[in-house]
Amino acid sequence: MGKITVIEFKERLMRTLRARNYTDQELEDVEKIFMGDLYEDYDRRGIDEKELKERFKWMRANKSKHSLDSDELDELESEMKKYL
């Protein structure tokens, strides 16, 4: 499997989420949570499958730290897996 690139994340995923009526706050939360993975050192840049699983595990365990509900988390995870 590959990685979700910065371009896929910013230009495709975020556009898709906006079209699905995610709020500005929800989009900001998503970007904050994945920012470190997207901008790692050049050879590690992007979000791989392991990182994706870890972030969603954290988001589900820490719902008070972001504004996405369970249905949105499921939808987001499904959408992001399309880019792996």
N, C-alpha and C positions, 0 to 999 in steps of 0.2 A: 504494500500500500504506500501511497505517497503522502504528501503533506498539503495542508491548506496554506496557500501562499498569501502574502499581503494583498496582492491584487484580487484574488478570489474573495478574500475576506471583506475588503473595503468596497470593491466595485460590484460584486455579485451578491454575496451573502447579506450585507447591510442593506442593499437596495431591495432585496427580496423581503427582508424583515420589515422595512419601512412600508412596502406595498401591502404587507399583512397587518398594518396598523399598529406595529410596536411603537410605543411612545419614545420620545427623545431620551427620557431617563432610562428606559429599558435598553435602548441601543447603546447608550453611554456605558451602562453596566456591563453589557456584553463585551464591548471594546476594552474596558478596563481589565476584565478578567482574563482576556486572551492576549493582551498587549505584550507581556513579557515573552510569550512563546513566539509571537509574530516577529519580534525584533531581536532575537537571540543573535549570537555570532553568526557570521555569514553561512557557514556550513551546516548550522543547526536551525536556521531561520525557518519559520513556519510552524504549523500545528500538526503534530503526528497523531496517530491513533492512541498511543499511550497517554499523551498529554491531554487529548480530548476526553478520554475516560476519567482521568484524574480531575480535570476541571469540573466535569458534570457531577462527579461524586462529591466534590467540595460544595458546589452550588446547591445540591439537594440537601446536604447536611447543614448548610448555612443560609437558609432562606431569608434570614433577617439581614443579611449583608448585601442583598440585591433586590431588585424590584420585579423579578420574573416569577410567575406562578408555576405550578407543576405542569400544567398543559403547555405553557410556553417553553418550559425547559425541554419537554418531550419533543415539541415541534422543532426547536432550535437544534437539538442533538441530531434529529433525523435529517434536517437540512444540511448541517455541517458534514455529516457522514457522506453525503453525495460528492463532496469535494476531495475526499481522501483517495 
